[in-house]
């Protein structure tokens, strides 16, 4: 380490030179005593083996975000989450904080960001997600040695919006939707409703299914469609789901009606192209096909995703072990019990009922049968 005096046009400056990890480093000070104080700090840090931390955090948030995105986000986050985070990053974080060094980010700056966004009319949920993103990014900065502490941790964030209460659809309601779809000749869509409701799949999981995933008694759920691309499931784990006999019949008849495609073919392709659904195609189907038919049978604010709750309700009605239900739904046991607390309470003390019996009774009452070949 050394201190050098340099004469420049604006006056005298003092340079502190040192080596770190085999590289030469330099720092400039306007006053000699500041340079001497920094040199003393370097000497102490070197003795304690903590020299790297002394100069940490000089990277800008913009540069670190790019590094975080490549090393962490792309490998751990789903395509939908990446799309959401990219919007929050580009719209709210980079324009306001991107130029600042990591070590210059303070709780006061983060708090000011929150106040400014609210003043501009940004919604509380968007602000919460923006701060959650920033906290996650800076958490990696701490882990990777760029920061000593995360300044976002101490910020009181907007509370999370109230979660929508899960209201499982009864088989009678599911069959009423299927009936309307079949009467319109939408056999593929009626079978998709069956898979969502009676196999408990997420829409993206159902749309990624291939005929080879259908076994004699189980569905193999290994993939999910997200933003038009086949990826891992939400939990990044494969699982098997038992197929009830009514659902098995629906799938078998739909395969026959589709011309008996091979195992590599998608079960639910885009009809005209035979390929995976694009994100816009799914949104259009949800808006123009599913929602109108669901509303026609009395549902308010219907979502295809809500169909999957029907399986959980049916399995609870059978008296199945919660751990087994969680496995089939692709949930942790804690998430399952937290999501369906009110369903469990409503079924407590009631007589156990077979899911297959309930589905069959609903079909008999509504007049809905399995897929007919003539409807294709």
Beta strands, then each sheet from edge to edge (+ up, - down):
strand 1: 2-8
strand 2: 11-20
strand 3: 23-29
strand 4: 218-221
strand 5: 223-226
strand 6: 229-232
strand 7: 239-242
sheet 1: 1+ 2- 3+
sheet 2: 4+ 7-
sheet 3: 5+ 6-
end
